[in-house]
Amino acid sequence: MSEIEIRPVPYADPVAQQLIAEAVAELIIRYGGDGDGAPIDQTQFTPPQGEFLVAFADGEALGCTGWRTHDTEIVELKRMFIRPQARGRGAARALLRAAEDSARERGFKRLYLESGDRQPEALALYASAGYDRIPNFGHHRDHPGCISFGRVL
């Protein structure tokens, strides 16, 4: 695999929308229901209040993530997803680092995220990247299996 390139793209970009659809489809398989009913306003992922990022290698989209403003010092990571065939190659870590850097460059101090107990790969990534468990927050805070993380940027 060639070098991973992270590019900011509009949330409405067709590549971003395809990756988001794949992410939601995987969440439906893992959790049932609608996958992720969290309300999303695509304008929340527009700088300076947020950004949406896509990882590419050899011209192929590998995965995505985005962050949006949670409050004046905190951003929330959303839509972290790596296509199954691209997993284990460092794309998730590269996206996570790029999202952290982007938020830090805009003056934010912390990053929060929600994950779940049926996503062991994600839980391992966040733990290895220095994230700590925090009280559940956001749309899924009361859902069984919700696991929230945070870290200082």
C-alpha positions in Angstrom: 0.0 0.0 0.0 1.3 3.4 -0.8 1.4 6.4 1.5 -1.8 7.4 3.1 -3.0 11.0 2.2 -5.6 12.8 4.3 -7.7 15.4 2.5 -10.4 17.7 3.8 -13.6 17.3 1.8 -17.0 18.8 2.2 -19.4 16.6 4.1 -21.7 16.6 1.1 -19.0 15.4 -1.2 -20.0 12.1 -3.0 -17.0 10.2 -1.7 -17.7 11.3 1.8 -21.4 10.4 1.5 -20.5 6.9 0.2 -18.1 6.3 3.1 -20.7 7.6 5.6 -23.4 5.2 4.0 -20.9 2.3 4.4 -20.2 3.3 8.0 -23.9 3.5 8.9 -24.5 0.1 7.1 -21.8 -1.4 9.3 -23.3 0.1 12.5 -26.7 -1.5 11.5 -25.0 -4.9 11.3 -23.2 -4.4 14.6 -26.0 -2.8 16.6 -29.3 -3.1 14.6 -31.8 -0.3 14.3 -30.9 2.7 12.1 -27.2 2.4 12.8 -26.7 5.9 14.1 -29.6 8.2 14.7 -27.4 11.1 15.9 -28.6 14.3 14.3 -26.0 15.6 11.8 -26.0 19.0 10.2 -23.4 18.9 7.4 -22.6 22.6 8.0 -21.1 21.6 11.4 -18.2 20.0 9.5 -17.2 23.2 7.7 -14.2 25.2 9.0 -13.7 26.8 11.4 -16.4 25.0 13.5 -15.5 21.6 12.1 -13.9 19.6 9.3 -14.5 16.4 7.4 -11.5 14.3 6.3 -11.0 11.4 4.0 -8.0 9.0 3.8 -6.8 8.0 0.4 -4.1 5.7 -1.0 -3.4 5.1 -4.7 -6.4 7.2 -5.5 -8.8 5.0 -3.5 -10.8 6.3 -0.5 -10.0 4.2 2.5 -12.0 5.8 5.2 -13.2 9.0 6.8 -13.8 11.0 10.0 -14.9 14.4 11.0 -15.0 16.7 13.9 -17.6 19.3 15.0 -17.6 21.9 17.7 -19.0 20.6 21.0 -18.4 23.8 23.0 -15.9 26.6 23.1 -13.0 24.3 24.0 -14.1 20.8 23.0 -14.8 19.1 19.6 -16.6 15.8 19.0 -15.3 13.2 16.6 -17.9 11.7 14.3 -18.1 9.2 11.5 -14.8 7.5 12.0 -14.8 4.6 9.5 -12.3 2.5 7.6 -13.4 0.3 4.8 -12.9 -3.4 5.8 -10.3 -4.0 3.1 -8.2 -1.1 4.3 -8.1 -2.0 8.0 -4.8 -2.7 9.7 -2.8 -0.4 7.5 -2.7 2.7 9.6 -5.5 4.7 8.0 -7.5 5.0 11.2 -4.6 6.3 13.2 -3.7 8.7 10.4 -7.3 10.1 10.3 -7.4 10.4 14.0 -4.1 12.3 14.1 -5.3 14.6 11.3 -8.5 15.3 13.1 -6.7 16.1 16.3 -4.2 18.3 14.5 -7.0 20.2 12.7 -9.0 20.9 15.8 -5.8 21.9 17.8 -4.8 24.3 15.0 -8.2 26.0 15.4 -7.7 26.5 19.1 -9.7 23.6 20.6 -8.4 22.0 23.8 -10.1 18.6 24.0 -11.6 15.9 21.7 -14.6 13.8 22.8 -16.1 10.8 21.0 -18.7 8.1 21.4 -18.0 4.5 20.4 -19.6 1.2 21.4 -18.9 -2.1 22.9 -19.4 -3.9 19.6 -16.5 -2.0 18.0 -13.4 -3.6 19.6 -11.1 -2.3 16.8 -12.2 1.3 17.6 -11.9 0.8 21.3 -8.3 -0.5 20.9 -7.4 2.4 18.7 -8.7 5.0 21.1 -7.0 3.4 24.1 -3.7 3.1 22.3 -3.9 6.7 21.1 -4.1 8.1 24.7 -7.9 8.5 25.1 -9.5 8.1 28.5 -13.0 6.9 29.3 -15.2 9.9 30.1 -18.9 10.0 31.2 -21.2 9.2 28.3 -22.5 12.3 26.5 -24.4 13.2 23.4 -27.0 11.4 21.5 -26.1 7.9 22.6 -25.3 8.6 26.2 -28.1 6.4 27.6 -27.8 3.6 25.1 -26.5 0.3 26.4 -23.0 -0.4 25.2 -22.1 3.3 24.7 -18.5 4.1 25.6 -17.3 7.6 25.5 -13.7 8.8 25.4 -11.8 12.1 25.6 -8.3 13.5 25.5 -6.5 16.7 25.7 -5.3 18.0 22.4 
